[in-house]
Amino acid sequence: MRWKDGRRSGNIEDRRGVSAGPLFAGGMVLRLIPALIRSKVGRWVLVLGVVIFFGARMLGVDLMPFLTGGQTGSGTTQSQSFSAEEQELADFVSVVLADTEDTWDTVFQSLGRVYEHPGLVLFTDRVQSACGSAHAAMGPFYCPGDRKVYIDLSFYHDLKTRHGAPGDFAQAYVIAHEVGHHVQTLLGISDKVHAELSKASAREANQLSVRQELQADCFAGIWGYHAHTQRQLLDSGDLEEALAAAAAIGDDRLQKQSQGTVTPDSFTHGSSAQRVRWFKQGFKSGKINACDTFNTDAL
């Protein structure tokens, strides 16, 4: 990918190296304020806390990182030291996110709508989101509760060495897929799926999840189409990198690797062939209406 001269996104939140303890991470203390206000004792606790907080500031002690899990008021971590390789990877993520912003700005404008940019949180090992606490082992994810994408950059090492899918466009596909879930949220698709899940059997719920994930793959393909045709970001072989990544994280391949057998009824993301097919569908068409995975029998 020809990404180094690309625009960096202003929606990156860098929490790498920040402790995400169960009480303080992600501003959990701040979220307790409404509950404290509702009780007399809670109000006294708040008053005492305010006195302590501002008293400490007068003495030159900043308690804000303690309250917000290590974040500063700007939403970034305090000064950290990272290797040149890791910092370049963080820059890459920022450029890819910015490019998805440009793509979906254009697509939503064609729909007569305004695209709301998601945030993207870089973290290490564990993180607190509006969807709860998460570990790096879970892989990258999107949280509709705060409309942010979360990724531990170590996932890219696993993508290359464990899943056999190296390359920068493979890495970009992962971000574009999670942004695809954000697009589903904005379009009301995720709410409809959630409503259906509440009355679905376990098997039906898995099938709905597969359709939602495959659509996010197709939306990732739409980004790839625009990145290629509008901004000429792709090099020779980049598309193959993305297809290799989609295939590498298909449910059938992951199940075969982990348990030696494949159980299609338990799929939640789709098979390797399905994920490749729907990414290619979006990449070929560049249009949302080509990504209707919910009204087709041919997944």
Buried (B, 14 or more C-beta within 10 A) or exposed (E): BEBEEBEBBEBBBBBBBBEBBEEBBBBBBEEBEEEBEEEEEBEEEBEEBEEEBEEBEEEEEEBBBEBBBBBEEEBBBEEBEBEEEBBEBBBBBBBBBBBBBBBBEEBBEEEEEEBEBBBBBBBBBBBBBEBEBBEBEEBBBBBBEBBBBBBBBBBBEBBBEEBEBBBBBBBBBBBBBBBBBBBBBBBEBBEBBEEBEEEBEEEEBBBBBBBBBBBBBBBBBBBBBBBBEEBEBBBEEBBEBBBBBBBBBBBBBBBEEEEEEBEEEEBEBBBBBBBBBBBBBBBEBBBBEBBEBBEEEEB
